């Protein structure tokens, strides 16, 4: 059994010194083709390091202007995209190294373009499914990509810098296509979450709850309530291009109220238990006080 048996082939698309950067169209084509065929691809960012290979086979692809460099590590392979096809090269190196073939890439998840991201946290605030988080440097990251709902690009819609990409989305610039000035202007119109959701969200919810209670006390009609909710969800779907199944997972007003009541009950129970334990504890002696 070879050292690389059972490991994945890592593909690095290199555009640094000694190479010619690909144009946007060619880069997108190479990345999407490799990902669609089950290859793990890394695109290094200027000023950042790529994780070590850890004895896994590595294929470095690029428009190499100085020819193929001599690899000091037998697990590192170089191929010039001016001479070979990216997919054919990846398949050939995978077979030569004995790396395992992977299934096609996960069909739906967000990718953050850190060259554009300003760390405004709008996506973290907006996402309903806990997809985003922050790292130790307080930088926004995609932490729970499996939570993302297929065909839901809502977080990308509210990003002011068009920095959130969904490579499987059907239209640009969300799918990673070139970001144009008109794209930024259009998305900037949706940046303010408070405006998008109607000003002071929590104040609006409180006011709406009071008026709703008063109105439904004399006009409790479930069919009208469902129609109202449907109209609201339809508008949200149209504005943000959110799938129906995602919208239907939003909690109702009754759900929110019930959750709040349960949380208050748990807090009261913990406080009571804590008070009981404190009262039952004997008073500290002079020795314990250090007297």
C-alpha positions in Angstrom: 0.0 0.0 0.0 1.4 3.4 -1.0 1.6 6.4 1.3 -1.1 8.1 -0.7 -3.5 5.1 -0.8 -7.0 6.2 0.4 -6.2 9.9 0.5 -7.6 12.7 -1.6 -5.8 14.5 -4.4 -5.5 18.2 -3.7 -5.6 20.5 -6.7 -4.1 24.0 -6.5 -4.8 26.5 -9.2 -1.7 28.6 -9.2 -1.5 32.2 -10.5 1.5 33.5 -8.7 5.1 34.4 -9.8 6.3 32.4 -12.7 2.8 32.1 -14.2 0.2 34.1 -16.1 -3.1 34.6 -14.3 -6.1 33.2 -16.1 -8.8 35.5 -17.3 -12.1 35.4 -15.3 -13.9 33.2 -17.8 -11.1 30.6 -18.0 -10.7 30.6 -14.2 -14.4 30.0 -13.6 -14.4 27.2 -16.2 -11.4 25.4 -14.7 -12.8 25.6 -11.1 -16.3 24.6 -11.9 -15.2 21.7 -14.1 -12.9 20.3 -11.5 -15.4 20.7 -8.6 -18.2 19.2 -10.7 -16.1 16.1 -11.2 -15.2 15.6 -7.5 -11.8 17.3 -7.1 -10.8 19.4 -4.2 -9.5 22.7 -5.5 -7.6 25.5 -3.7 -7.2 29.0 -5.2 -4.4 30.7 -3.2 -5.0 34.3 -2.2 -2.1 36.8 -2.3 -0.5 37.2 1.1 -2.0 34.0 2.5 -0.5 30.5 2.8 -1.9 27.2 1.6 -2.3 24.4 4.2 0.5 21.8 4.1 0.0 18.7 2.0 0.4 16.3 4.9 1.7 13.6 2.6 -1.4 13.8 0.4 -0.8 14.0 -3.4 -0.9 17.6 -4.7 -1.4 18.7 -8.3 -0.4 22.3 -9.1 -2.1 23.7 -12.2 -1.4 27.0 -13.9 -0.2 28.8 -17.0 3.4 28.3 -16.1 5.7 30.7 -18.0 9.0 29.2 -16.8 8.2 25.6 -17.6 7.5 22.8 -15.1 9.5 23.4 -11.9 11.4 20.5 -10.3 9.4 19.1 -7.4 11.4 18.3 -4.3 8.5 16.4 -2.9 7.5 13.2 -4.9 3.9 13.9 -3.9 3.8 17.3 -5.6 3.0 17.3 -9.4 3.0 20.3 -11.8 1.1 20.6 -15.0 1.0 23.5 -17.4 -2.5 24.5 -18.5 -1.0 25.8 -21.7 -0.2 22.2 -22.7 -2.8 20.0 -20.9 -6.5 20.0 -20.1 -7.2 20.7 -16.4 -9.7 17.8 -15.9 -7.6 15.3 -17.9 -4.5 16.2 -15.9 -6.3 15.8 -12.6 -7.7 12.4 -13.5 -4.2 11.3 -14.7 -2.4 12.3 -11.5 -5.2 10.8 -9.4 -4.8 7.5 -11.1 -1.0 7.6 -11.0 -0.9 8.4 -7.2 -3.6 6.0 -6.2 -5.7 8.8 -4.7 -9.4 7.9 -4.3 -12.1 9.2 -6.5 -14.5 11.5 -4.7 -18.2 12.1 -5.5 -19.2 15.4 -7.1 -18.9 18.4 -4.9 -21.7 19.5 -2.5 -24.3 21.1 -4.7 -25.2 24.1 -2.6 -23.1 26.1 -0.1 -21.8 29.7 0.2 -18.3 30.8 -0.5 -16.9 34.1 0.8 -14.8 36.2 -1.5 -12.4 37.7 1.0 -11.0 40.1 -1.6 -14.4 41.8 -1.5 -15.6 41.0 2.0 -15.6 43.9 4.5 -16.6 41.8 7.5 -19.8 43.8 8.0 -21.6 40.6 9.4 -24.8 41.3 7.4 -24.8 37.6 6.4 -24.4 36.4 10.0 -27.3 38.7 11.1 -29.6 37.7 8.2 -29.1 33.9 7.9 -31.8 31.9 9.6 -29.9 28.6 9.6 -26.7 29.2 11.5 -24.5 28.8 8.4 -22.1 31.6 9.4 -19.8 32.2 12.3 -16.6 34.1 13.2 -13.1 32.8 13.7 -10.6 33.7 16.5 -9.7 36.8 14.5 -13.4 37.9 14.5 -13.6 37.3 10.7 -16.8 36.0 9.2 -16.6 32.4 8.0 -18.8 29.7 6.6 -18.9 27.3 9.6 -22.0 25.1 9.0 -22.3 24.7 5.3 -24.5 21.6 5.7 -27.2 23.9 7.3 -27.5 25.9 4.1 -30.8 25.4 2.2 -30.5 24.3 -1.4 -31.4 27.1 -3.9 -31.5 29.8 -1.2 -29.2 32.7 -2.0 -30.8 35.1 0.4 -27.6 36.0 2.3 -25.9 36.8 -1.0 -28.7 39.2 -1.8 -28.1 41.3 1.3 -24.3 41.4 1.0 -23.3 45.0 0.1 -20.1 44.0 -1.6 -21.4 41.0 -3.6 -18.8 38.9 -1.6 -20.9 35.8 -1.0 -20.9 33.3 -3.9 -23.0 30.3 -4.6 -21.2 28.5 -7.5 -24.2 26.4 -8.4 -26.5 29.4 -8.7 -27.8 30.0 -12.2 -27.0 33.7 -12.6 -24.1 36.1 -12.1 -22.6 37.6 -10.1 -23.8 35.3 -7.4 -22.4 32.3 -9.2 -18.9 33.7 -9.2 -19.2 35.6 -12.5 -17.5 39.0 -12.9 -18.9 41.6 -10.5 -19.9 44.8 -12.3 -20.5 48.3 -10.9 -24.2 48.0 -11.6 -24.3 44.7 -9.6 -22.8 46.5 -6.6 -25.2 49.4 -6.9 -28.2 47.0 -7.1 -27.1 44.9 -4.1 -26.3 48.0 -2.1 -29.9 48.9 -2.1 -30.6 45.9 0.0 -27.8 46.2 2.5 -29.5 47.8 5.5 -31.1 44.8 7.3 -33.2 47.1 9.5 -34.7 48.8 6.4 -35.1 45.6 4.6 -37.2 44.2 7.5 -39.1 47.4 8.2 -37.0 49.6 10.6 -36.8 48.6 14.2 -37.6 44.9 13.9 -38.2 44.1 17.5 -40.3 47.3 18.0 -42.3 46.5 15.0 -42.9 43.0 16.2 -44.1 44.3 19.6 -46.4 46.8 18.0 -47.7 44.2 15.5 -48.3 41.7 18.4 -50.4 44.2 20.4 -52.5 45.2 17.4 -52.8 41.6 16.3 -54.1 40.5 19.7 -56.6 43.3 19.7 -57.8 42.6 16.2 -57.9 38.9 16.4 -59.8 39.1 19.7 -62.8 40.3 17.7 -61.8 38.8 14.3 -60.1 35.5 14.8 -60.2 34.0 11.3 -57.5 31.4 10.6 -58.1 31.4 6.9 -57.5 35.2 6.7 -54.3 34.8 8.9 -53.0 32.1 6.5 -53.7 34.3 3.5 -51.9 37.3 5.1 -48.9 35.1 5.9 -48.9 33.8 2.3 -48.9 37.3 0.9 -46.0 38.3 3.1 -44.0 35.3 2.2 -44.7 35.8 -1.4 -43.3 39.3 -1.3 -40.2 38.1 0.5 -39.7 35.3 -2.0 -40.0 37.8 -4.9 -37.6 40.4 -3.3 -34.9 37.9 -2.2 -35.5 34.9 -4.5 -36.0 32.5 -1.5 -37.5 29.0 -2.2 -40.9 28.2 -0.8 -39.6 25.4 1.5 -37.2 27.8 3.1 -39.9 30.4 3.8 -42.2 27.9 5.3 -39.6 27.0 7.9 -39.9 30.5 9.4 -41.5 30.4 12.8 -45.0 31.8 13.3 -45.8 34.5 15.9 -47.3 31.8 18.1 -44.1 29.8 17.9 -42.0 32.8 18.8 -44.2 33.6 21.8 -44.2 30.0 22.9 -40.4 29.9 22.7 -40.1 33.1 24.7 -42.4 31.7 27.4 -40.3 28.5 27.7 -37.1 30.5 27.9 -38.5 32.7 30.7 -39.7 29.6 32.6 -36.3 27.9 32.3 -34.6 31.1 33.6 -37.0 31.4 36.5 -36.4 27.7 37.4 -32.6 28.2 37.3 -32.7 31.3 39.4 -35.0 29.6 41.9 -32.7 26.6 42.1 -29.6 28.8 42.5 -31.3 30.8 45.3 -32.3 27.6 47.0 -28.7 26.2 46.9 -27.3 29.5 48.2 -29.8 29.8 51.1 -29.2 26.1 52.1 -25.4 26.7 52.3 -24.1 27.3 55.8 -22.7 30.7 56.6 -18.8 30.9 56.3 -16.9 30.5 59.5 -14.3 32.9 60.7 -11.6 30.5 59.4 -13.1 30.6 55.9 -13.1 34.4 55.9 -9.5 34.3 56.9 -10.1 36.0 60.2 
